[in-house]
């Protein structure tokens, strides 16, 4: 399975511990979005490429990136897309099975909201690719209509489901501590918070809508 990990420029506390990710270096591509390039290098990972306007970097940090990374795309500060959006576009050129975003949930809330909308858009346009947001305490993804298998994870054991922009219809949960059959999740409904997989795996089925799934640890 080929994965692309995009590290953005959020607070360093939001950067996932890359040693805990289920990936092999041979099949994983690392892309740094702006200051995210420094996050990767600090964690001992030389990104395959980096992209951004790099206007928030000190001169010595900028020169360090130029010396450390072979492929560097410099964008103008005045642009319509965020650096993370551009990094996701670049990630798609590698034909991945999954795209994992990190360092995007802390810091500026407008950037976090932009990433969520980017994920919905790309998940719809590329349903064969799984898009994740991951930090040290949470995994976030969007589920399209259909049936999805959810594996048990003793660390990210709490699982919550929310609607995103439209009602999620006919949700059925099997293999969960709290099972439901063909219920709807409307906007503003927090009923489906903090469930757990009861066995080795469970399933969620929906017929319409976009379901925001968050897996969390304590």
C-alpha positions as CSV (number, residue, x, y, z in Angstrom):
1,X,0.0,0.0,0.0
2,X,1.5,3.3,-1.1
3,X,1.0,6.2,1.3
4,X,1.8,9.9,1.1
5,X,2.3,11.7,4.3
6,X,1.8,15.5,4.2
7,X,3.3,17.4,7.1
8,X,1.9,20.9,7.4
9,X,3.2,23.9,9.3
10,X,1.0,23.7,12.4
11,X,2.4,23.6,16.0
12,X,5.1,21.0,16.5
13,X,2.9,19.5,19.3
14,X,0.5,18.4,16.6
15,X,3.0,16.5,14.6
16,X,2.3,12.7,14.8
17,X,5.0,10.4,16.0
18,X,6.0,9.0,12.6
19,X,7.4,5.8,14.3
20,X,3.8,4.8,15.2
21,X,2.5,5.0,11.7
22,X,2.0,1.7,9.8
23,X,4.1,2.5,6.8
24,X,7.3,1.2,5.1
25,X,9.8,3.7,4.0
26,X,10.0,2.0,0.6
27,X,6.3,2.7,-0.1
28,X,5.8,6.0,1.6
29,X,6.4,9.5,0.2
30,X,6.9,12.5,2.5
31,X,5.9,16.0,1.5
32,X,6.5,19.1,3.6
33,X,4.1,22.0,3.3
34,X,5.9,25.2,4.2
35,X,7.1,24.9,7.9
36,X,6.1,21.3,7.8
37,X,9.3,20.6,6.0
38,X,11.2,21.6,9.2
39,X,9.0,19.4,11.3
40,X,10.0,16.4,9.1
41,X,13.7,17.1,9.2
42,X,13.5,17.6,13.0
43,X,12.1,14.1,13.2
44,X,14.9,12.7,11.1
45,X,12.9,12.4,7.9
46,X,14.2,14.0,4.7
47,X,11.0,14.8,2.6
48,X,10.8,13.7,-1.0
49,X,9.8,17.2,-1.8
50,X,8.5,20.4,-0.1
51,X,6.2,23.1,-1.3
52,X,5.0,26.5,0.0
53,X,5.7,30.2,0.1
54,X,8.0,29.8,3.1
55,X,7.4,33.4,4.1
56,X,7.2,32.6,7.8
57,X,10.7,31.1,8.0
58,X,13.7,32.8,9.2
59,X,16.5,33.2,6.7
60,X,18.7,30.6,8.3
61,X,15.7,28.2,8.4
62,X,15.0,28.8,4.7
63,X,18.7,28.2,3.8
64,X,18.7,25.0,5.8
65,X,15.8,23.7,3.7
66,X,17.5,24.6,0.5
67,X,20.5,22.6,1.5
68,X,18.6,19.7,2.9
69,X,15.9,18.9,0.4
70,X,16.5,18.2,-3.3
71,X,13.0,19.1,-4.6
72,X,11.7,22.4,-3.5
73,X,8.7,24.3,-5.0
74,X,8.5,28.0,-4.0
75,X,5.1,29.6,-4.4
76,X,4.2,33.3,-4.2
77,X,2.7,34.5,-0.9
78,X,-0.3,35.9,-2.7
79,X,-2.3,32.9,-4.0
80,X,-5.8,31.4,-3.8
81,X,-4.7,28.0,-2.3
82,X,-3.2,27.2,1.0
83,X,0.2,25.5,1.2
84,X,-1.5,22.4,2.5
85,X,-3.9,22.3,-0.4
86,X,-1.0,22.5,-2.8
87,X,0.8,19.7,-1.0
88,X,-2.3,17.5,-1.3
89,X,-2.4,18.2,-5.0
90,X,1.2,17.2,-5.2
91,X,0.5,14.1,-3.2
92,X,-2.0,12.9,-5.7
93,X,0.6,12.8,-8.5
94,X,2.2,9.8,-6.7
95,X,-1.0,7.7,-7.2
96,X,-1.2,6.8,-3.5
97,X,-3.6,4.4,-1.8
98,X,-3.8,6.8,1.2
99,X,-2.9,10.4,2.0
100,X,-2.2,11.2,5.7
101,X,-2.1,14.8,6.9
102,X,-0.5,15.9,10.1
103,X,0.2,19.2,11.9
104,X,-3.1,20.7,10.6
105,X,-5.4,20.6,13.6
106,X,-3.6,23.1,15.9
107,X,-2.8,26.7,15.5
108,X,-5.0,28.7,13.1
109,X,-8.6,27.5,13.1
110,X,-9.3,28.9,9.6
111,X,-6.5,26.7,8.2
112,X,-7.9,23.7,10.0
113,X,-11.4,24.4,8.6
114,X,-9.9,24.7,5.1
115,X,-8.2,21.3,5.5
116,X,-11.5,19.7,6.4
117,X,-13.2,21.1,3.3
118,X,-10.2,20.0,1.2
119,X,-10.6,16.5,2.5
120,X,-14.3,16.3,1.7
121,X,-13.6,17.5,-1.8
122,X,-10.7,15.2,-2.5
123,X,-12.5,12.2,-0.9
124,X,-15.4,12.7,-3.2
125,X,-13.2,13.2,-6.2
126,X,-10.9,10.3,-5.4
127,X,-13.0,7.7,-3.6
128,X,-10.3,5.0,-4.2
129,X,-7.9,6.9,-2.0
130,X,-8.3,7.1,1.8
131,X,-7.6,10.6,3.2
132,X,-6.7,11.0,6.9
133,X,-5.9,13.7,9.4
134,X,-3.8,12.4,12.2
135,X,-2.3,13.9,15.3
136,X,-1.1,12.4,18.5
137,X,-4.6,11.9,19.9
138,X,-6.9,11.7,17.0
139,X,-7.5,10.2,13.5
140,X,-10.1,12.0,11.3
141,X,-11.5,10.8,8.0
142,X,-14.7,11.2,6.0
143,X,-16.9,8.2,5.0
144,X,-18.8,8.1,1.7
145,X,-22.0,6.1,1.3
146,X,-21.5,2.4,1.4
147,X,-20.2,-0.1,4.0
148,X,-16.9,0.5,5.8
149,X,-15.0,-1.9,8.0
150,X,-13.6,-0.4,11.2
151,X,-10.8,-2.2,12.9
152,X,-10.4,-2.2,16.7
153,X,-7.6,0.0,18.0
154,X,-6.8,-0.1,21.7
155,X,-5.2,3.3,21.5
156,X,-7.7,5.2,19.4
157,X,-10.6,3.3,21.0
158,X,-13.2,6.0,21.1
159,X,-15.1,6.5,17.8
160,X,-17.5,9.3,17.0
161,X,-19.7,9.9,13.9
162,X,-21.0,13.3,12.8
163,X,-22.8,14.7,9.7
164,X,-20.8,17.2,7.7
165,X,-22.8,19.6,5.6
166,X,-25.8,17.3,5.0
167,X,-27.8,14.6,6.8
168,X,-26.1,11.2,7.0
169,X,-28.9,8.7,6.2
170,X,-29.6,5.1,7.3
171,X,-26.5,4.7,9.4
172,X,-26.2,1.1,10.8
173,X,-23.4,0.1,13.2
174,X,-22.5,-3.6,13.7
175,X,-19.8,-4.9,16.0
176,X,-19.9,-1.8,18.2
177,X,-20.7,-1.4,21.9
178,X,-23.7,0.7,20.9
179,X,-25.3,-0.7,17.7
180,X,-27.9,1.2,15.6
181,X,-30.0,0.3,12.6
182,X,-30.9,2.7,9.8
183,X,-30.9,5.9,11.8
184,X,-30.0,9.4,10.5
185,X,-27.4,11.8,11.8
186,X,-28.7,15.4,11.2
187,X,-26.6,18.5,11.5
188,X,-26.2,19.4,15.1
189,X,-26.7,15.8,16.3
190,X,-24.0,14.7,18.8
191,X,-25.7,11.4,19.7
192,X,-23.1,9.2,18.0
193,X,-20.2,10.4,20.2
194,X,-17.7,8.1,21.9
195,X,-18.7,4.6,20.7
196,X,-16.3,1.7,20.7
197,X,-15.7,-1.4,18.5
198,X,-16.7,-4.4,20.7
199,X,-14.8,-7.1,18.8
200,X,-11.9,-7.4,16.4
201,X,-13.7,-5.1,13.9
202,X,-17.0,-3.5,13.2
203,X,-18.9,-2.0,10.3
204,X,-20.6,1.2,9.5
205,X,-23.1,1.5,6.6
206,X,-24.7,4.7,5.3
207,X,-26.8,5.3,2.2
208,X,-26.3,9.1,1.7
209,X,-24.4,12.0,3.1
210,X,-20.9,12.6,4.3
211,X,-20.0,11.1,7.6
212,X,-17.2,12.6,9.7
213,X,-15.5,9.9,11.7
214,X,-13.1,10.8,14.6
215,X,-11.1,8.1,16.4
216,X,-9.7,9.4,19.7
217,X,-7.5,8.3,22.6
218,X,-7.8,9.6,26.2
